[in-house]
């Protein structure tokens, strides 16, 4: 039987976007090492509700590391200390009895705090709306093998498509850049023939929207890749830059013609 632990928490509390926030101290008893980090927050909230206090607000949905809803900075690391692990899949066995853990929201101008650990990530939605799609005629589905795709490109596209849009890349980047997220969404379509007809328009619109949202520029620190729960490669950022440059050249040539 797993021995229960006592965990001390320093959790960011903020009532709203314009209010000042601060770290509040809490102690959670009888923590099972098999609990996920979100279950620890559930335990904390049960104690707070029982004491007539406001529970800590945090995002979650599937709790299986798939949806990208959860996310917080744990002891200075987005999603916590375990590699390639979303916050909901981080278990308390990776901590020690008596540990003090600091929990903060994503920090970025483009991700304003809504309350406590919840931030507004709708900037990602607007980047996707700018061009993260393909336009096709509807009707009967074509044969799966109607358009040939090389195995290498198919695998690279699937690797890029694994991005769950959690925002850890932005939170970990010293410039609060969304380059890894945006490049993954661009790459998954640029690598496939279905995405080629709109590839120039797509990359121009998505990169421009990323800048409009107020994200910083990528300076190749690599922190984004290090904390990504799906291990999205920064090679996608290089691909995005190539796609963007080619689109600019093509746009300039068309304007001059």
C-alpha positions as CSV (number, residue, x, y, z in Angstrom):
1,X,0.0,0.0,0.0
2,X,1.4,3.4,-1.0
3,X,2.3,5.7,1.8
4,X,0.3,9.0,1.9
5,X,2.2,12.3,1.7
6,X,1.8,15.8,2.9
7,X,2.2,18.4,0.2
8,X,2.6,22.1,0.8
9,X,1.4,24.3,-2.1
10,X,2.0,27.9,-3.1
11,X,-0.7,28.6,-5.6
12,X,-1.3,31.7,-7.7
13,X,-4.6,33.3,-6.8
14,X,-6.1,36.1,-8.9
15,X,-9.7,37.1,-9.0
16,X,-9.7,38.5,-12.5
17,X,-7.7,39.9,-15.4
18,X,-7.3,43.4,-13.9
19,X,-6.9,42.4,-10.3
20,X,-3.5,41.9,-8.7
21,X,-2.6,38.3,-7.9
22,X,-0.5,36.7,-5.3
23,X,0.8,33.3,-4.1
24,X,-1.3,31.7,-1.4
25,X,0.0,28.9,0.8
26,X,-2.0,25.7,1.4
27,X,-1.2,22.2,2.9
28,X,-2.9,19.1,1.5
29,X,-2.8,16.0,3.7
30,X,-3.2,12.3,2.8
31,X,-1.9,12.7,-0.8
32,X,-1.6,9.4,-2.6
33,X,1.6,9.0,-4.7
34,X,-0.7,7.6,-7.4
35,X,-2.7,10.8,-7.7
36,X,-2.3,13.0,-10.7
37,X,-1.5,16.7,-10.1
38,X,-5.0,17.7,-11.1
39,X,-6.4,15.3,-8.5
40,X,-4.2,17.0,-5.9
41,X,-5.8,20.3,-6.9
42,X,-9.2,18.6,-6.6
43,X,-8.3,17.5,-3.1
44,X,-7.2,21.0,-2.3
45,X,-10.5,22.4,-3.6
46,X,-12.5,20.0,-1.5
47,X,-10.7,21.3,1.6
48,X,-11.3,24.9,0.6
49,X,-15.0,24.4,-0.1
50,X,-15.4,22.6,3.3
51,X,-13.8,25.7,4.9
52,X,-16.1,28.0,3.0
53,X,-13.3,29.4,0.8
54,X,-13.2,29.9,-2.9
55,X,-11.7,26.9,-4.8
56,X,-8.7,27.3,-7.1
57,X,-9.8,27.7,-10.7
58,X,-7.9,25.6,-13.2
59,X,-8.6,24.1,-16.7
60,X,-9.1,20.4,-17.4
61,X,-11.1,18.2,-19.6
62,X,-10.0,14.7,-20.7
63,X,-7.3,14.3,-18.1
64,X,-5.6,11.9,-20.4
65,X,-3.0,14.2,-22.0
66,X,-5.0,14.5,-25.2
67,X,-7.1,17.6,-25.2
68,X,-4.6,20.3,-24.2
69,X,-7.0,22.0,-21.7
70,X,-4.8,21.7,-18.6
71,X,-1.7,23.6,-18.0
72,X,0.2,25.3,-15.2
73,X,3.8,26.1,-14.4
74,X,5.0,23.8,-11.6
75,X,8.1,24.8,-9.8
76,X,9.1,27.0,-12.7
77,X,8.5,24.3,-15.4
78,X,5.5,24.2,-17.7
79,X,3.5,21.0,-17.0
80,X,6.0,20.1,-14.3
81,X,9.3,18.2,-14.0
82,X,8.5,15.1,-16.0
83,X,9.5,15.1,-19.7
84,X,6.8,14.8,-22.4
85,X,4.0,14.8,-19.8
86,X,0.9,17.0,-19.6
87,X,-0.1,18.3,-16.2
88,X,-3.0,15.9,-15.9
89,X,-0.6,13.0,-16.4
90,X,2.0,14.2,-13.9
91,X,1.7,12.0,-10.8
92,X,2.6,12.8,-7.2
93,X,5.0,10.0,-7.0
94,X,7.5,12.3,-8.7
95,X,7.4,14.5,-5.6
96,X,8.5,13.8,-2.0
97,X,6.6,13.9,1.3
98,X,6.8,17.4,2.7
99,X,7.7,19.1,-0.6
100,X,6.6,22.7,-1.2
101,X,5.4,23.1,-4.8
102,X,4.8,26.5,-6.5
103,X,2.0,26.5,-9.0
104,X,1.5,29.4,-11.4
105,X,-0.5,30.1,-14.6
106,X,1.0,30.5,-18.1
107,X,2.8,33.8,-18.3
108,X,2.3,35.7,-21.6
109,X,0.8,38.9,-22.7
110,X,-1.2,37.0,-25.3
111,X,-2.6,34.7,-22.6
112,X,-4.3,37.0,-20.0
113,X,-5.2,35.5,-16.7
114,X,-9.0,34.9,-16.4
115,X,-8.8,33.6,-12.8
116,X,-6.2,31.8,-10.7
117,X,-4.6,29.2,-13.0
118,X,-7.0,29.8,-15.9
119,X,-5.7,31.9,-18.9
120,X,-7.4,33.0,-22.1
121,X,-5.8,30.9,-24.9
122,X,-8.3,32.1,-27.6
123,X,-5.3,33.7,-29.4
124,X,-4.5,30.2,-30.6
125,X,-8.0,29.8,-32.0
126,X,-7.6,33.0,-34.0
127,X,-4.3,31.8,-35.5
128,X,-6.0,28.7,-36.6
129,X,-9.0,30.6,-38.0
130,X,-6.5,32.7,-40.1
131,X,-5.5,29.7,-42.2
132,X,-5.1,26.4,-40.3
133,X,-7.5,24.5,-42.6
134,X,-7.9,23.2,-46.2
135,X,-10.8,24.2,-48.5
136,X,-12.3,21.2,-50.4
137,X,-15.5,20.5,-52.2
138,X,-17.8,18.4,-50.1
139,X,-19.4,15.2,-51.3
140,X,-18.5,11.6,-51.4
141,X,-15.3,10.8,-49.7
142,X,-12.5,10.0,-52.1
143,X,-10.5,6.8,-51.9
144,X,-7.8,6.9,-49.2
145,X,-5.1,6.1,-51.7
146,X,-6.3,8.6,-54.4
147,X,-3.5,11.0,-53.5
148,X,-0.1,9.5,-53.0
149,X,1.8,10.7,-49.9
150,X,5.3,9.5,-49.1
151,X,5.7,7.7,-45.8
152,X,8.3,10.2,-44.6
153,X,6.0,13.2,-45.2
154,X,3.0,11.3,-43.7
155,X,5.0,10.6,-40.5
156,X,6.3,14.2,-40.3
157,X,2.8,15.5,-40.8
158,X,1.4,13.2,-38.1
159,X,4.2,14.3,-35.7
160,X,3.3,17.9,-36.2
161,X,-0.4,17.2,-35.9
162,X,0.2,15.7,-32.5
163,X,0.3,19.3,-31.1
164,X,-2.6,19.6,-28.6
165,X,-2.4,23.4,-28.4
166,X,-1.9,23.5,-24.6
167,X,0.3,26.6,-24.7
168,X,3.3,25.3,-22.7
169,X,5.6,26.4,-25.5
170,X,4.5,30.0,-25.0
171,X,4.7,29.8,-21.3
172,X,8.3,28.4,-21.4
173,X,9.7,30.7,-24.0
174,X,11.5,33.7,-22.7
175,X,10.0,35.7,-25.5
176,X,6.5,34.2,-25.1
177,X,6.7,33.0,-28.7
178,X,4.0,30.9,-30.3
179,X,6.3,29.8,-33.1
180,X,6.2,26.1,-32.2
181,X,2.4,25.9,-32.0
182,X,1.9,27.9,-35.2
183,X,4.7,26.1,-37.1
184,X,3.2,22.7,-36.1
185,X,-0.2,23.7,-37.5
186,X,1.4,25.0,-40.7
187,X,3.7,22.0,-41.1
188,X,0.9,19.4,-40.8
189,X,-0.7,20.8,-43.9
190,X,2.3,22.0,-45.8
191,X,3.7,18.5,-45.8
192,X,0.6,17.0,-47.4
193,X,-0.6,17.5,-51.0
194,X,-4.1,18.4,-49.8
195,X,-2.6,21.5,-48.1
196,X,-0.5,22.7,-51.1
197,X,-3.2,24.8,-53.0
198,X,-3.4,27.3,-50.0
199,X,0.1,26.9,-48.6
200,X,1.3,30.5,-49.4
201,X,-1.9,32.2,-48.2
202,X,-2.0,30.0,-45.1
203,X,1.5,30.7,-43.8
204,X,1.3,34.4,-44.5
205,X,-2.0,34.7,-42.7
206,X,-1.2,32.5,-39.7
207,X,2.2,34.1,-39.1
208,X,0.7,37.6,-39.4
209,X,-2.0,36.7,-37.0
210,X,0.5,35.3,-34.5
211,X,2.2,38.7,-34.6
212,X,-1.1,40.6,-34.2
213,X,-1.9,38.6,-31.1
214,X,1.2,39.9,-29.4
215,X,3.4,36.8,-29.2
216,X,7.1,37.4,-29.1
217,X,9.7,36.4,-31.7
218,X,11.4,33.0,-31.7
219,X,15.1,33.2,-30.8
220,X,15.9,29.5,-30.9
221,X,16.2,28.9,-27.1
222,X,14.6,25.5,-27.6
223,X,12.6,25.7,-24.3
224,X,9.4,25.1,-26.2
225,X,10.5,21.7,-27.5
226,X,11.9,20.8,-24.0
227,X,8.5,21.2,-22.2
228,X,6.1,20.1,-25.0
229,X,4.1,17.2,-23.8
230,X,3.9,15.8,-27.4
231,X,7.6,16.5,-28.2
232,X,6.9,18.7,-31.2
233,X,10.2,19.4,-32.9
234,X,11.6,22.9,-33.4
235,X,12.4,21.7,-37.0
236,X,8.8,22.8,-37.7
237,X,9.8,26.4,-36.9
238,X,12.5,26.2,-39.6
239,X,10.0,24.8,-42.0
240,X,7.6,27.6,-41.2
241,X,10.3,30.2,-41.9
242,X,11.1,28.6,-45.2
243,X,7.4,28.5,-46.1
244,X,7.0,32.1,-45.1
245,X,10.0,33.3,-47.1
246,X,8.9,31.5,-50.2
247,X,5.4,32.9,-49.9
248,X,6.7,36.4,-49.5
249,X,8.9,36.0,-52.6
250,X,6.0,34.6,-54.6
251,X,3.7,37.4,-53.4
252,X,6.3,40.0,-54.4
253,X,6.8,38.4,-57.8
254,X,3.0,38.4,-58.5
255,X,2.8,42.0,-57.4
256,X,5.6,43.0,-59.8
257,X,4.1,41.2,-62.8
